[in-house]
Amino acid sequence: MRPADLTSTEIADLLSQMYVADHGHPDDAPGQQQRTELADYLGCHDEARASAWEAWSAELNPADWDTAEYWLDVEFIEPCPEQRAI
């Protein structure tokens, strides 16, 4: 999987699967490598993150937006490798 080759909707679908897995339903969750690649990509590409969030939030219950966005920004996304402290 190359996250750069995915559409916002495809990224949103992956985020949804990973979010559900992190909240107690690990069935059919993408693997750790996919998760790391996507987290790194979204951490380095703010526009892709915003576009994916827009697509994903359209599928979420509005009552879940704050919790899901917190998960995305704090628990899921990794800082861009170029910005990580060495």
C-alpha positions as CSV (number, residue, x, y, z in Angstrom):
1,M,0.0,0.0,0.0
2,R,1.2,3.4,-0.9
3,P,-0.9,6.0,1.0
4,A,-0.1,8.6,-1.7
5,D,-1.9,6.4,-4.3
6,L,-5.1,6.2,-2.2
7,T,-8.1,8.5,-2.5
8,S,-9.4,10.4,0.4
9,T,-12.3,8.0,0.6
10,E,-10.0,5.0,0.6
11,I,-7.9,6.6,3.4
12,A,-11.2,7.3,5.3
13,D,-12.2,3.7,5.0
14,L,-8.8,2.6,6.5
15,L,-9.1,5.1,9.3
16,S,-12.5,3.8,10.1
17,Q,-11.3,0.2,10.3
18,M,-8.3,1.3,12.5
19,Y,-10.5,3.4,14.7
20,V,-12.9,0.6,15.3
21,A,-10.0,-1.8,16.0
22,D,-8.5,0.6,18.5
23,H,-11.8,0.8,20.3
24,G,-12.2,-2.9,20.9
25,H,-13.1,-4.5,17.6
26,P,-9.9,-5.7,16.0
27,D,-11.6,-7.9,13.4
28,D,-10.3,-7.1,9.9
29,A,-8.0,-4.4,11.1
30,P,-5.2,-3.4,8.7
31,G,-1.8,-4.6,9.8
32,Q,0.8,-2.7,11.8
33,Q,2.8,-1.9,8.7
34,Q,-0.2,-0.3,6.9
35,R,-1.0,1.6,10.0
36,T,2.5,3.0,10.4
37,E,2.7,3.9,6.7
38,L,-0.6,5.7,6.8
39,A,0.1,7.5,10.1
40,D,3.5,8.7,8.8
41,Y,1.9,9.8,5.5
42,L,-0.9,11.8,7.2
43,G,1.6,13.3,9.7
44,C,3.7,14.7,6.8
45,H,0.8,15.7,4.5
46,D,-1.6,18.1,6.2
47,E,-3.8,18.5,3.1
48,A,-4.2,14.7,2.7
49,R,-5.1,14.5,6.4
50,A,-7.7,17.2,6.1
51,S,-9.2,15.7,3.0
52,A,-9.3,12.2,4.6
53,W,-10.9,13.7,7.8
54,E,-13.5,15.4,5.6
55,A,-14.4,12.1,3.9
56,W,-14.4,10.2,7.1
57,S,-16.3,12.7,9.2
58,A,-19.1,12.6,6.6
59,E,-19.6,8.9,7.5
60,L,-19.5,9.4,11.3
61,N,-22.2,10.3,13.7
62,P,-21.7,14.1,14.5
63,A,-21.7,13.1,18.2
64,D,-18.5,11.1,17.5
65,W,-16.6,13.8,15.7
66,D,-14.6,15.2,18.6
67,T,-13.5,11.8,19.9
68,A,-12.6,10.5,16.4
69,E,-10.7,13.7,15.5
70,Y,-8.8,13.5,18.8
71,W,-7.9,9.9,18.0
72,L,-6.7,10.8,14.5
73,D,-4.6,13.8,15.6
74,V,-3.2,12.6,18.9
75,E,-3.4,8.8,19.1
76,F,-3.0,7.8,15.4
77,I,-0.9,10.3,13.4
78,E,2.8,10.2,14.0
79,P,4.9,13.3,13.6
80,C,6.5,13.6,10.2
81,P,9.9,11.6,10.2
82,E,11.7,14.8,9.2
83,Q,10.3,16.6,12.3
84,R,11.0,13.8,14.8
85,A,13.8,14.5,17.3
86,I,16.9,12.5,16.7
